[in-house]
């Protein structure tokens, strides 16, 4: 069962970054395996990326050496402006599920503002802080890769 974003148990993390490439290029960086491989967890050599960016399609990002796997299903795919997908994080501490991520790609004079909203039933603020750090890391890598 997906979390209702209006539920008081749901927390929301919002982040934005500007990437110096047009939306179609940034879209490809989010929706293709070669595009994601250039920036998603690219500091680890063993990252596995599988992506089927269509409504109902699935994705899987795995870093076996780090013991991390993220999986989900695409709920909305509006090329090249918006992605919405479920998010399930697995690591040695367990599984965090019932989360969604929305990513909007907005043209800003030939560059792209990436606006991200991550929602989940995080019981502790520390979970949101961990996600904030993780998203900052990968969004910075995206900006450097473009």
N, C-alpha and C positions, 0 to 999 in steps of 0.2 A: 504494500500500500504506500503510495507516494504521500509525502508530507504536504499538508495544506499550507501554503505560504502565509495565510492569515492566522494560523494557529499560534498562540503565544509561545509554544515550545519551539517554533522554528526561528532560527537565527539567520541573519543575512550579512554577507560580506560583499562589499562593493569595491571594485578597483578599476582604474583606468590607466592606459598608457598610450602613447602615440608612437606609431611605427612609421618609418620614413619610406613606405611603399604604398602603392594604391590598394584599395580593398580587394580586387581580384587576386593580387599576389599574396596578401595576408590570408585571404580565404584559403588559398591552396596550401599555405603553411599550416593551417588548422585541419584540413580535410583530406590530406593525402599522406601516405606513409613516408615518401621521400621528404615532403615538406615538414612533417612533424619530426623526422629524424634529425633535421638540421638544428633543432632547438629544444625539443622536449627531453629533459633529463640528459642532455648531450654531454654532461660531465662524467657519465658512467659509460663504460665501453660495452656493457652487455644488455643494453636496453632493447626490448622487443616491442614493436609497434604494429598493431593490426587495426585497420580502420575501414569501415563501410559507411561513409557519410551520406546516408539517406534515411528518411523517416522509417523507423523500425530497424535500421541497421545498427550494428554494434561496434564498439571500439574496445581495445585492450592495450594498456601500457604496462609493461612489466620490467622491473629491474631486479633480476634474480639474486645478484650478489648483495643488493641492499635489502632484499626481502619485501619488496613493495610491488603491489599490483593494483591498478585502477581500471575498472571496467564500467561500462554503461551502454545505454541505448539512446539513439538520437530520437528526440521527440519533435523537433522542428528543424528544418533545413531550408533556409531561404538564401540561396546563393546570390550575391556575395555579401549579404548584409546581416544575417542572424543565424546562430546555432543555439539550440537548447537540447541538453542531454542529461540523462541521469548520471549519478556519480556514486560509485561504490569503491571505497578505499580498503585495502587489505594489507596488513603488516603483522609483525610479531605481537602487537598489542590487541589484535582482533580485526573486526570488520566494522566499518562505519558506512551505513547505507541510508536509504530514504533521503537522498540529497539530489539537488538539481543544480545545473550550471547553465546560465544564459550568457551568450557572448554576442555583442552587437559590434559591427564593423562600420564605422562612420567615416565617410570621405571628408578630409579636412585639407583642402587645397592640394590634392594629390597624395597626401599622406593618409594614414588611417588611425583614427582613435579607436582603440579596442576597449570596450566597456563591458566588464565582467560582473555578474552577480552570482554568487554561490550561496545557496540556501540549504540549511540542514538542521536537524534536531539536536544541535550540540548542547549537551547538558552543562558544559563548562566553557567559560570564556577562553580558556587555554587552547581548546580545539580550534576556535576561530582564529586565534593568534597563530597557531601552527599553519593553518591554511593560508593566512595572510602572508606569512613568510614564504611558504611554498609557491604561491601564485606570484609574489613579487620576483622570486628567483626565475621562474619559467617565463614570465612576461618580459623581464630584462633580457633573458636569452633570446626570446623572439625578436625584440627590438634590435639586438646586436646582429642577429642572423639575416635580417632583411636589408 
